[in-house]
Amino acid sequence: MLIPNSARSLRGRLALAVVALAVTVPLTACGSDSGSSSVGAGKDGLVPVTVLRSNGAIFESLFIAEDQGYFKEAGLKVTIKAGAQDTSQNAPSIINGEAQFAMTDSSGFLKGAAAGLPVRIVTGLQSAQSGGNPTDGLLVKKSSPITSFADLEGKTVGLAALGGTIQFITEYLVQKDGGDPSKVKFVALPTTSLNDAVTSGKTDAVFSFGAFYAAGKAAGLRSVGNGMNELPGIPQGLLFASQKYLSSNADTAKKFIDAVAKALTYANAHPDAVRAIDKKYTQLPADFIESSTPATLDKTINTTVMRTVITKMNEFKLLDAAPEDSALYWDQAPVTTGS
């Protein structure tokens, strides 16, 4: 079903999320609420932590931290689980204490923050870079008349999830090219089905990312523009936690993000380790992964770029409110205000 970009549908989803939290949070408070109380070490001497990863990409550093023993060295026993397809929907699990950390992207997090959910960014994982080779972007068939984002007016674009960073950057680039983003139609599809959708003509274009984007180009699809690199510094992957968990478990949280930071550094220096994880956890052909160049990972969150994202998402009616920085970042998160 084709879904137009509408504020009404977004408000409905956020309202449902808030209602769900209002029901579930009191229930967990009657039992052991690991989202708000201090969590001690188990019999093995390690503090248990559960993190929800994305289903598509940028989760490699979590497995590297596990494989290289960084979590164990920090005194943590980390369980890595696949989260929701739309990572913005991981917030209820974080607030209820079902998991302590979760992955999402910039817009996915902002949807929860704009709804007043008590969550905070703890670290970045990857951000767009100027001058580098795009790791995401718009893909069309070679014969497509679409040559710019402005050409998407009246067209259908496939996305892995609606209302998130990918929809935002698509609308941002349509406007930047002089088009009207409200005239673009979006449809949500499984990440693994995006390239097939545009190849078969189910959609006019798709916005793909990571290894799936590279696979689409290798299969003969044509890229338009430079994807998120058109807005350098926009977070493509980040980790967040509940405010209550952070206030009661700051030491554990700091150990966790420091271990992830070590893994990011290791991943950048050892691309074969990243490829090995992609072979295990994605559905892409091993020979393709072997020939690909992994993206550069970075823990830093650029608050100036995030403010641009907030302002524009609010303008595009993807956010009903523009949350202040004090409602976004943990006080120990690696942030920068650089342009």
SEFI-733561 format. One record per residue: residue in three letters; z negated, x negated, y negated of N, C-alpha, C in turn. Coordinates in steps of 0.001 Angstrom, whole numbers, plus 500000, padded with zeros to 6 digits. Atoms other than C-alpha are relative to their C-alpha. Example, Ala and Ser with C-alpha at 12.3 -4.5 7.8 and 13.67 -1.06 7.14 Angstrom:
ALA500000499110501190492200487700504500500000499100498800 SER500060500820501190492860486330501060499270500770498910 
***
This chain:
MET500000499151501196500000500000500000500000499119498760 LEU499938500753501232500908498657496583498887500452499079 ILE501147499679500840497946498451494250500210499422498616 PRO499857500526501351498415498189490476498703499399499520 ASN501178500605500612496022496101488408499334501042499116 SER500667498972500796493516498667487149498529499721499869 ALA501428500193500224490064498480485626499200500985500842 ARG500746498979499265489072501690487426499696499528501412 SER500226500433498632489530500203490897498982498880500054 LEU500967501090500021487544497088489940498596500535499782 ARG501317499440500258484677499121488515499466500704501243 GLY500430499321498786484610501143491726499462499022501028 ARG500459500984499026484326498050493897498667499409499593 LEU501257500573500457481565496586491743498867501003500113 ALA501035498976499880479680499862491689499529500104501442 LEU500373499937498598479766499990495487499159498801500397 ALA500769501198499678478503496402495667498575500113499490 VAL501331499869500577475599497149493351499172501020500773 VAL500713498989499212474688500311495305499569499416501340 ALA500333500595498711474829498374498569498809499068499888 LEU501107500930500188472518495723497193498706500736499719 ALA501199499234500300470114498310495852499374500548501276 VAL500504499479498732469824499679499414499469498891500890 THR500332501013499017469711496448501369498918499034499563 VAL501005500966500430467546494185499230498579500476500261 PRO501353499560499693464401496359499488499695499950501494 LEU500241500038498574464863496537503273499639498607500469 THR500304501364499581464891492767503657498681499538499432 ALA501274500400500586461886492477501380498835500379500892 CYS501066499576499107459852494292504049499826499023501150 GLY500083500985498936460632491545506550499961498613499414 SER499964501371500518461276487826506131501217499854499124 ASP498909500110500959463386487487503023500262498541499708 SER499719501418500201464834483974503336500757499758498719 GLY499304500174501255466760484639500153499062499782498839 SER500907500105501135463620484628498020498764499163500267 SER501205500751499708460871482742499850500341498592500445 SER499795501381499605460419479071500617500184499916501512 VAL499694500125498583461915478107503995499563498623500477 GLY500500501264499476460096475432506004500847499475501138 ALA499271500630498913461328473072508688499666500660501333 GLY500203499477498661461738474194512288499322498977500883 LYS500657500904499055460362472533515413500678498638500045 ASP499258501265499998463071469888515121499803499209498718 GLY500259500690501262461820468952511657501059500215498950 LEU498904499746500924464964470252509985499879501385499381 VAL500029498716500699465155473034507398501298500748500287 PRO498777499251499685467594475757508509500693500531498752 VAL499164499517501098470437476616506129501275500583500595 THR498728499403499586473378478953506663500917500073498798 VAL499010499964501076476537478641504571501231500756500493 LEU498803499227499689479475481059504534501209499313499381 ARG498798500674500486482835479323504251501116501007499775 SER498809499182500161486202480685503194500766500036501311 ASN499162499909498812488770481720505804501280499191499865 GLY498699500607500219491647479843504219500024498496499796 ALA499878501404500368490981476418502726498760499539499240 ILE501011500666500840488670473984500859498614500000500649 PHE501290500027499309485934474242503487499760498679500734 GLU500059501208499183486602470796504968498735499161499764 SER501158500848500308483720469039503178498744500474500721 LEU501169499495499284481186471309504889499951499434501416 PHE499953500534498645482307470223508345499865498482500011 ILE500149501451500090482558466600507231498532499632499812 ALA501426500260500195478946466708506010499243500155501315 GLU500625499807498690477994468006509446500377498866500946 ASP499513501012499062480160465556511408499478498601499673 GLN500457501325500417479056462519509379498466499884499966 GLY501463500040499949475391463456509691499318500080498654 TYR500605499944501337474857463954505954498948501108499900 PHE500986498920500037473082467277506448498726499588500739 LYS501171500397499216470802465894509153499199498929499281 GLU500684501040500769470010462833507035499175500604498864 ALA500704499325501088468934465244504289498888500909500516 GLY501042499162499431466593467027506702500405501446500151 LEU499490498637499931468824470080507043500700500274501333 LYS499254499523498852470106472030510019500915501106499502 VAL499077499095500675473201473710508607500900500713501004 THR499089499176499214475048476563510288501135500455499088 ILE498823499647500796478596477070508965500687501192500660 LYS499374498795499485480024480556509391501159500418499104 ALA498912499440500791483280482170508287499484501225499251 GLY500431498870500802482594484584505434501067501074499927 ALA499055498905500172484508487596504174501377499474499608 GLN498642500360500411488292487458503709500071499906498479 ASP500153500045501453487636488317500051498634499380499745 THR501270500733500074484979485687499332499042500541498949 SER500913499394500959483599487656496385499045500975500688 GLN500834499071499252482174489984499039498887499304500779 ASN501079500735499337479835487235500320498665500132499267 ALA501225499943500799477297487908497547498883500819500649 PRO501092499255499371475356490661499395499285499207501088 SER500621500799498941474774488309502349499098498916499426 ILE500816501022500651473440485662499972498717500619499447 ILE501167499364500619471102488039498145499042500525501062 ASN500848499481498928469822489570501394499364498907500841 GLY500567501090499225469034486139502818500651499792501343 GLU499283500233498751471524486378505687500616498604500006 ALA499517501372500177472935483092504343499419499489498689 GLN500596500581501213471673480691501696501063499549498993 PHE498905500437500876475003479432500302501297500636500494 ALA498701499444499617478544480795500258501082499422499105 MET498828500458500736481994479700499180500683501162499314 THR499068499083500644484199481503496724500810499175499003 ASP499295500690501073486491480671493807499422500475498673 SER500594499698501303485873480998490079499945501502499732 SER499967498576500294486956484615489702499177500804500999 GLY500808499321499002485327485659492953498537499990499621 PHE501386500071500445482005484450491628499769500846498752 LEU500176499299501273482523485942488180499930501506500164 LYS500095498565499774483017489427489581498566500420500278 GLY501396499700499720479479489355490937499121499768498789 ALA500806500311501180478040487717487826500170501077498927 ALA499752498961501004479691490330485581499313501304500359 ALA500701498799499554478060493046487686498489499825499948 GLY501426500244500134474669491452487030499309499538501265 LEU500625500458498766474116490080490521499271498679499763 PRO500807501200500241471391487376490616500449498816500841 VAL499443501144499285473571484515491877500369498906499005 ARG499705501139500858474253481030490506500895499009500740 ILE499164501063499448476909478349491071499139498753500197 VAL500781501211499744475377475261492705500861498740499997 THR499115501167500024478400472958493024501452500436500112 GLY498580499799499791482154472771492819500445499315501278 LEU499397500644498839484400471766495719501384499449499666 GLN498652500429500386487891471547494214500404500734498739 SER499490499407501237489476472158490803501453499592499798 ALA498604500311500299493057472256489558500081498753499128 GLN499828501245500726494381469002488131501360499958499315 SER498724500153500696497037468314485526500704498751500498 GLY499225501172499614499816465973486521500101499766501490 GLY499944500192498561499112466189490231500974500954500655 ASN499133499091499265501235467806492886499254501315500231 PRO500676498716499800500445471537493045499568500184501450 THR500473499666498662498356472608496031499982501509500211 ASP499887498550499912498968476302495361501121500429499068 GLY498983499540500931501556478424493642500776501204500485 LEU499151498850499726504083481227493549501172499557500863 LEU498897500291499097506613481243496375500938501196500080 VAL498969498968499876509874483193496536501078499477500939 LYS498861500447499203512961483126498712500960499206499112 LYS499078500824500776515595480614497641501005500846499233 SER499007499133500635517965483462496795499396500945498972 SER500663499068500907515390485289494657500426499772498551 PRO499679500137501425516273485999491004498791499577499166 ILE501221500372500722512679485137490053500002498492499743 THR500019501418500367512681481834488152498837499655499085 SER501173500235500849509609482262485936498982501095500280 PHE501031498989499789506350484178485984500311501276499223 ALA499617498809500765507729486519483317500901500916500815 ASP499101499204499157510273487650485933499248500881500997 LEU500773499196499057507429489194487948499763501427499513 GLU500136498627500493507403492296485715500772500947500921 GLY499370499031499124508117495254487998500144499544501436 LYS499889500548498644507871493062491102498662500120500736 THR501175499943499137505415493023494011499632498593500452 VAL500486501334499647503296489922494648498897500129501048 GLY501024500014498963501301489307497823498928498970499709 LEU501152500870500227497811487803497478499055500090501187 ALA500992499959498927495053486903499922498887500992499689 ALA501026499037500408492649489111497922500306500463498584 LEU499748499430501320492852491378494898498831499717499053 GLY501018500108501035491000490817491634499368498641499853 GLY500604501313500036490188487156492228500776498988499185 THR499391501077500773491303483794490906501521500008500099 ILE498549500039499840494807484063492340500670501110499204 GLN499436498936500836495461487422490707499856499626498530 PHE500194500418501394493967486063487493501056498993499569 ILE499081501056500432496142482940487415501434500525499953 THR498668499392500044499240485004488211500190500761498690 GLU499896499236501244498553487356485302499960499073498783 TYR500104500972501097497586484426483059501350499336499749 LEU498724500698500147500896482668483744501132500957499629 VAL499023499002500456502907485887483341499903500138498484 GLN500206499881501443501381486282479882500427498729499274 LYS499628501281500611501860482589479105501515499874499874 ASP498530500045500022505578482988479927500609501107499151 GLY499495498942500864505856485984477586500178501341500683 GLY499885498736499289505647488727480218498766500872499838 ASP501102499040500062503369491743480573499328500052501369 PRO500650500032498680500856491198483414499656501370500557 SER500340498674499508500029494903483604501152500645500760 LYS498824499446499323503556495528484946500270499335501347 VAL499868500644498689503045493346488034499177500782501021 LYS500720499312498922502075495041491314499518498970501014 PHE500595500940499060499793493284493785499650500707501304 VAL500391499480498696499195493794497503499206498915500719 ALA500830500944499260496462492156499590500525499842501423 LEU499523500312498653497572490428502804499145498891500590 PRO500688501149499403495934488071505318500655498702499557 THR499467501287500460496310484467504191501124499504500897 THR499003500506499052498256483622507345501296500799499979 SER498799499153500028500758486444506637500782499901498693 LEU499376500026501321501669485563503037501449499512500061 ASN498647500559499975504686483378503752500975500922500722 ASP499137499074499268506068485849506285500359501212499145 ALA499761498811500825505734488680503751501159499796499037 VAL498916500234500943508033487084501206501301499670500737 THR498802500320499218510420485750503852500681501264500506 SER499461498758499446510845489242505340500403501000498930 GLY499683499070501074511172490922501940498950501072499797 LYS501081499028500197507922492875502252499462499924498574 THR500365500200501400507018491386498873501086499186499317 ASP499025500788500755509117489848496111499560498547499870 ALA500570501340500137506801486846495892498612500027500614 VAL501398500130499589503474485562497163499406498818499251 PHE500689501161500555500891483270495672499160499422501135 SER500655500622498860499831480926498453499250498743499545 PHE500846501131500388497482477941498505499750499085501187 GLY500366500968498976496421474833500377501143499683500943 ALA499000500357498995498205473969503580501016501119500206 PHE499076498877499831499746477457503683501109499955498942 TYR499007500154501067501497476811500364501009498919500390 ALA499111501089499594502891473516501632500877500423501175 ALA499215499534498852503990475185504876501117500931499559 GLY498970499111500514505864477843502925501167499233499409 LYS498922500821500571507806475218500990500773499276501091 ALA499333500701498905508523473307504172500912500932500787 ALA499192499018499266509914476508505687501187500507499185 GLY498841499634500797512414476886502836499745500923498832 LEU500307499175501162510593479004500275500024499126498737 ARG499901500715501281511032478042496610498763500275499154 SER501175499848500852508061477406494347500425500217498551 VAL499760499724501413507935478669490760498781499526499220 GLY501109500502500797505803476789488232499123499018500752 ASN500923500985499439502834474565489000498659500612500401 GLY501214499373499514500273477098490127498811499819499081 MET501219500136500783496693476601489019499955498724499178 ASN499943501220500815497567473157487709500442500293498574 GLU499651499591501365498876475068484687498741500231499160 LEU501283499863500681495187475556483834499046498974500608 PRO500799501067499391493590472177484689498501500254499831 GLY501447499844500036489923472340485565499504501316500543 ILE500454498730499445489867475876486923499483499766501421 PRO500553500211498657487575475853489974500754500817501049 GLN499300499336498905489534476646493131499074500265501179 GLY500999499801498960486508476404495375498644499567499485 LEU501358500338500430482753476436494695499002500619500973 LEU501075499448499193479426477184496371498968500639499088 PHE501013499326500798476816479614495099498835500431500886 ALA501207499564499303473334480818496038499310501055499156 SER500745499016500770470894483515495003499002499297499082 GLN500951500549500961468685482879491997498605499886500623 LYS501321500024499362465577483732494055499882498842500980 TYR500046501103499045466460481259496789499867498665499280 LEU500036501255500740467045478497494264498644499763499346 SER501294500165500669463770479142492455498903499605500983 SER501027500300498994461785478869495716500361498815500884 ASN499535501049499091463872476217497487500861498971499268 ALA499196500917500814465128473909494739500205498655500691 ASP499879501304499346464416470753496746501021500051501130 THR499032499844498909466355472017499768501413500170499452 ALA498682499775500595469212473210497574500590498703499462 LYS499511501282500542469460469810495865500435499080501131 LYS499607500817498849469532468043499230501333500487500575 PHE498763499428499464472266470410500356501207499606499157 ILE498831500308500827474567469896497362500251498496499922 ASP499795501455499975473964466125497436500732499592501275 ALA499310500291498745475051466060501089501464500425499918 VAL498617499539500186478158468089500190500758499033499104 ALA499358500965500903478889465650497336500411498741500753 LYS499649501168499183478796462742499798501214500310500875 ALA498880499611499149481190464654502030501299500103499210 LEU498811499944500846483599465284499143500567498605499771 THR499582501391500193483686461538498442500635499444501276 TYR499473500472498712484218460800502131501374500614500268 ALA498724499322499753487014463388502374501126499389499180 ASN498959500589500854488891461872499441500425498620500503 ALA499699501343499502488691458428501075500536500008501427 HIS499586499919498597489481459621504614500795501283500248 PRO499185498785499820492337462164504605500176500410501453 ASP499853499641498593492581461980508397498851500895500468 ALA501131499143499644489127463547508620500258501432499549 VAL499641498671500500490362466452506503501050500629500907 ARG498942499482499133493466466825508665499432500461501343 ALA500593499638498705491348466895511829499314501359499927 ILE500680498715500172489322469808510480501020501121499817 ASP498951498988500191492442471672509346500666500360501331 LYS499398499735498698493894471309512839499122500924500834 LYS500947499227499204490767472869514306499782501409499456 TYR500438498743500598490131475679511824501089500795499268 THR498898499207500549493547476768510500501000500261501112 GLN498999499650498996496497478256512349501331499284499749 LEU498774500730500318499024475771510975500341499007501097 PRO499585500959498975501059473526513284499396498617499749 ALA500647501304500125499392470196513970500916498956499379 ASP499087501002500550502530468208513142500173500171498496 PHE499920499773501432502718469861509739498755499462499289 ILE501247500489500595499067469122508985500001498473499954 GLU499995501464499922499579465527510065500845499384498881 SER499102500558501014502382465039507516499608500401498574 SER500396499516501324500582466758504628499001499066499337 THR500956500792500772498538465130501855498889500919499501 PRO501095499128500436495108466738501392499758499911498499 ALA500290499965501434494107467782497871498767499164499681 THR501179500719500469491617465766495840498857500993499773 LEU501164499131500115488141467306496007499082499499498887 ASP500822500362501159485657467352493115498835500971499884 LYS501194499153500091482094468636492733499795500604498613 THR500303499634501385482248469074488938500584501358499617 ILE499556498714500538482473472509487305500204499856498495 ASN499684500093501424484203472572483904499657501328499329 THR500468498747500602482298475167481868500918500486498882 THR499065499606501053484873475135479052501165500786500589 VAL498913499292499333487672476141481414499501501320500576 MET500566498755499476485412478696483053499884501059498901 ARG500094499042501101484881480287479635501368500603499701 THR498645499479500167488669480614479271500307501035501069 VAL499781499066498900488807482281482681499276501316499729 ILE500791498797500280486047484714481679500662500838498911 THR499386499283501128487718485619478374501279500707500415 LYS498720499430499597491129486196479929499845501069501089 MET500226498982498976489827488078482968499505501295499367 ASN500482498829500718488003490403480617501161500699499281 GLU498827499448500684491227490865478619500922500718500983 PHE499117499407499002493180491622481815499330501134500770 LYS500768498941499341490494494141482857499680499674501452 LEU500471500446498696489632492085485936498482499824499993 LEU501456500024500183486074491821484558499634501054498969 ASP500464498999500956484191494630482832499050499409498964 ALA500927500652500927481863492150481099500299498510499989 ALA499807501447500125481858488520479946498630499331500058 PRO501342500562499867478668486928481341499831498683499258 GLU500321501248500688476966484131479413499803498880501017 ASP500156501142499109476712480621480839498641499990500689 SER501352499993499425472976481125481435499917500861501256 ALA499976499134498822473901483733484062500941499475501073 LEU498984500513499090476372481470485873499570498780500803 TYR500196501312499390475060477988486656498536499723500318 TRP501319500532499671472051476609488498499740498799499097 ASP500284501066500957470257474134486252500209498594500579 GLN499714501302499394470971471303488734501447499884500482 ALA498595500039499615474646472109489238500742498910499209 PRO499234501049500692477130469296488375501053500598499076 VAL499089499369500947478749470719485242500416499023498913 THR499516500770501140480769469289482374500592500965498975 THR499383499182501042481945470677479042501307499377499533 GLY498779500694500383484960468345478881501193500927500006 SER498778499177500086488337469808477914500954499646501102 
***
